[in-house]
Amino acid sequence: MDQIKVIIVEDHELFRVGIQSAIEKECPDIFIVGEAKSGEELFGLLKIKTADVILLDIMFPDMNGFEIARRLKAEYPAMKILAFSADNSTSTIEEMLCIGVEGFISKLNSNSKMLAEAIQTVAQGFEYFGSDISDIISQIYIAKKKTTKVSSEFSEQEKRIITYCHEGLSAKMIANRLGVAVSTVVWHKSNIFKKLGINNSHEMVRYAMKNGIIEN
């Protein structure tokens, strides 16, 4: 992908300006093609412009980020959604996972480098969750399962998930394939990331191919 086209959906003007400046300075390959301060403005903009990634906040005066994300998935399924919010509650993260967003990073614990990396990762068809978001996803999973076990080796479930990621499947698609919750898939991926000392699916797949865990 030569150039990554991004639309920022954020209702605070100074924050939109700051994000654009930070991203474009960090990565010249990322081009902000539009900005919207509401859901209505976003969908009006999408009638005349297209984007690879929608950088989406959660709270807006006309509709919330969940509604926007659901509509984007229904009307513009090829566009990737990267949630970018100060609301890191378990309910918010779990809802966004169920909708099928490709990434989620925190406004409170991220920087321009991380944001650019997240945009590049989801644009390439992989998922990206900030380390703090991955920790919350782990807590969600543990709370549901009550117990968990971390091994230095990859389990068969983890190997299947790595293979499906290599095939380009999203967490929601993998969950449907395995018959488990989306949060379970993301928890397994977070566990793999911790074992490898990485934080995105792209690096995970590269490692798996290099070390013969999956075939090229």
C-alpha positions as CSV (number, residue, x, y, z in Angstrom):
1,M,0.0,0.0,0.0
2,D,1.7,3.2,-1.2
3,Q,-0.4,5.7,0.7
4,I,-2.8,5.2,3.6
5,K,-5.8,7.4,3.4
6,V,-7.3,8.3,6.8
7,I,-10.4,10.1,8.0
8,I,-10.3,11.4,11.6
9,V,-13.6,11.4,13.5
10,E,-13.3,13.5,16.6
11,D,-15.5,16.3,17.9
12,H,-12.7,18.5,19.4
13,E,-11.1,20.6,16.8
14,L,-7.7,21.2,18.5
15,F,-7.4,17.4,19.0
16,R,-8.1,16.8,15.3
17,V,-5.4,19.3,14.3
18,G,-3.0,17.8,16.8
19,I,-3.6,14.2,15.6
20,Q,-3.2,15.2,11.9
21,S,0.1,17.0,12.6
22,A,1.5,14.2,14.7
23,I,0.6,11.4,12.3
24,E,1.8,13.1,9.1
25,K,5.0,14.1,10.8
26,E,5.6,10.5,12.1
27,C,4.7,8.8,8.8
28,P,4.6,10.6,5.4
29,D,2.8,7.6,3.9
30,I,-0.3,8.4,6.0
31,F,-2.5,11.1,4.4
32,I,-5.5,12.6,6.2
33,V,-8.1,13.0,3.5
34,G,-10.9,14.3,5.8
35,E,-12.1,15.2,9.2
36,A,-15.5,14.9,10.8
37,K,-16.8,16.2,14.2
38,S,-20.0,14.0,14.2
39,G,-21.4,10.8,12.8
40,E,-23.7,12.8,10.4
41,E,-20.7,14.7,9.1
42,L,-18.7,11.5,8.6
43,F,-21.3,9.8,6.5
44,G,-21.8,13.0,4.5
45,L,-18.1,13.1,3.8
46,L,-18.0,9.4,2.8
47,K,-20.4,10.2,-0.1
48,I,-17.6,12.1,-1.8
49,K,-14.4,10.7,-0.3
50,T,-13.0,7.3,0.6
51,A,-10.5,6.1,3.1
52,D,-8.5,3.0,4.1
53,V,-8.8,3.7,7.9
54,I,-11.4,5.5,10.0
55,L,-9.8,6.9,13.2
56,L,-12.8,6.9,15.4
57,D,-13.5,8.4,18.8
58,I,-16.4,7.0,20.9
59,M,-18.5,9.9,22.1
60,F,-20.3,12.4,19.9
61,P,-23.4,14.6,20.3
62,D,-25.5,13.0,17.6
63,M,-24.6,9.3,17.7
64,N,-22.1,7.3,19.7
65,G,-19.1,5.5,18.3
66,F,-20.8,2.1,18.6
67,E,-23.6,3.3,16.2
68,I,-21.0,4.8,13.8
69,A,-18.9,1.6,13.8
70,R,-21.9,-0.6,13.2
71,R,-23.0,1.5,10.3
72,L,-19.5,1.7,8.8
73,K,-19.3,-2.1,9.0
74,A,-22.6,-2.4,7.2
75,E,-22.2,0.2,4.6
76,Y,-18.4,0.4,4.1
77,P,-17.0,-3.0,5.1
78,A,-13.7,-2.5,3.3
79,M,-12.8,0.4,5.5
80,K,-10.8,-0.4,8.7
81,I,-11.8,1.1,12.0
82,L,-9.3,2.1,14.6
83,A,-11.0,3.2,17.8
84,F,-9.1,5.9,19.6
85,S,-10.6,6.9,22.9
86,A,-10.1,7.9,26.5
87,D,-13.0,5.6,27.4
88,N,-11.1,2.3,28.1
89,S,-13.9,0.7,30.2
90,T,-14.3,-3.1,29.8
91,S,-17.9,-2.6,28.5
92,T,-16.7,-0.2,25.7
93,I,-13.8,-2.4,24.6
94,E,-16.0,-5.5,24.6
95,E,-18.7,-3.8,22.6
96,M,-16.2,-2.6,20.0
97,L,-14.7,-6.1,19.7
98,C,-18.1,-7.5,19.1
99,I,-18.8,-4.9,16.4
100,G,-15.5,-6.0,14.8
101,V,-13.2,-3.0,14.8
102,E,-9.7,-3.7,13.6
103,G,-8.0,-1.8,16.4
104,F,-8.3,0.1,19.7
105,I,-5.8,2.3,21.3
106,S,-6.0,4.6,24.3
107,K,-5.8,8.4,24.1
108,L,-4.4,8.3,27.6
109,N,-1.5,5.9,26.9
110,S,-0.4,6.4,23.4
111,N,1.9,8.6,21.4
112,S,2.3,9.7,17.7
113,K,4.6,6.7,16.9
114,M,2.1,4.2,18.3
115,L,-0.8,5.9,16.5
116,A,1.0,5.8,13.2
117,E,2.0,2.1,13.8
118,A,-1.6,1.2,14.6
119,I,-2.9,2.9,11.4
120,Q,-0.3,1.2,9.3
121,T,-1.1,-2.2,10.9
122,V,-4.8,-2.1,10.4
123,A,-4.5,-0.7,6.9
124,Q,-2.5,-3.8,6.0
125,G,-5.3,-6.1,7.2
126,F,-4.0,-6.9,10.7
127,E,-5.4,-6.0,14.1
128,Y,-3.8,-3.7,16.6
129,F,-4.5,-3.2,20.3
130,G,-2.5,-1.1,22.6
131,S,-0.8,-3.0,25.4
132,D,-3.1,-1.4,28.0
133,I,-6.1,-2.4,25.9
134,S,-4.8,-6.0,25.5
135,D,-4.4,-6.1,29.3
136,I,-8.1,-5.1,29.7
137,I,-9.1,-7.8,27.2
138,S,-7.2,-10.3,29.2
139,Q,-9.1,-9.3,32.3
140,I,-12.4,-9.7,30.5
141,Y,-11.5,-13.2,29.4
142,I,-10.2,-14.2,32.8
143,A,-13.3,-12.8,34.5
144,K,-15.4,-15.0,32.2
145,K,-13.3,-18.1,32.4
146,K,-12.2,-17.6,36.1
147,T,-8.9,-19.4,35.4
148,T,-6.3,-19.1,32.8
149,K,-3.0,-20.8,32.0
150,V,0.0,-19.2,30.3
151,S,2.5,-21.4,28.6
152,S,5.8,-20.6,26.8
153,E,4.7,-23.0,24.0
154,F,1.9,-22.3,21.5
155,S,-1.3,-24.2,22.1
156,E,-3.2,-25.8,19.2
157,Q,-5.8,-23.0,19.6
158,E,-3.1,-20.4,19.4
159,K,-1.6,-22.0,16.3
160,R,-5.0,-22.1,14.6
161,I,-5.5,-18.4,15.4
162,I,-2.0,-17.5,14.0
163,T,-2.9,-19.5,10.8
164,Y,-6.2,-17.6,10.5
165,C,-4.5,-14.3,11.0
166,H,-2.1,-15.3,8.2
167,E,-5.1,-15.9,6.0
168,G,-6.3,-12.4,6.8
169,L,-9.3,-13.2,9.0
170,S,-10.4,-10.6,11.6
171,A,-10.9,-11.5,15.3
172,K,-14.6,-11.6,14.7
173,M,-14.3,-14.0,11.7
174,I,-11.9,-16.2,13.7
175,A,-14.3,-16.3,16.6
176,N,-17.1,-17.4,14.3
177,R,-14.8,-20.1,12.8
178,L,-13.8,-21.4,16.2
179,G,-17.2,-21.0,17.8
180,V,-15.8,-18.8,20.7
181,A,-16.3,-15.2,21.8
182,V,-14.3,-12.4,20.1
183,S,-12.7,-11.5,23.5
184,T,-11.4,-15.1,23.7
185,V,-9.6,-14.7,20.3
186,V,-8.2,-11.4,21.3
187,W,-7.0,-12.7,24.6
188,H,-5.2,-15.6,22.9
189,K,-3.6,-13.1,20.5
190,S,-2.6,-10.9,23.5
191,N,-1.1,-14.0,25.2
192,I,0.9,-14.7,22.0
193,F,2.1,-11.1,21.8
194,K,3.4,-11.3,25.3
195,K,5.3,-14.5,24.7
196,L,7.0,-13.0,21.6
197,G,7.5,-9.5,23.0
198,I,5.5,-7.9,20.2
199,N,2.2,-5.9,20.0
200,N,0.6,-6.6,16.6
201,S,-0.6,-9.4,14.4
202,H,1.7,-8.5,11.5
203,E,4.8,-9.2,13.6
204,M,3.2,-12.4,14.9
205,V,2.6,-13.7,11.5
206,R,6.1,-12.9,10.3
207,Y,7.6,-14.7,13.4
208,A,5.3,-17.7,12.7
209,M,6.4,-17.9,9.1
210,K,10.1,-17.5,9.9
211,N,10.0,-20.2,12.5
212,G,7.9,-22.7,10.6
213,I,4.8,-22.5,12.8
214,I,2.8,-21.8,9.6
215,E,3.7,-22.3,6.0
216,N,4.4,-19.4,3.6
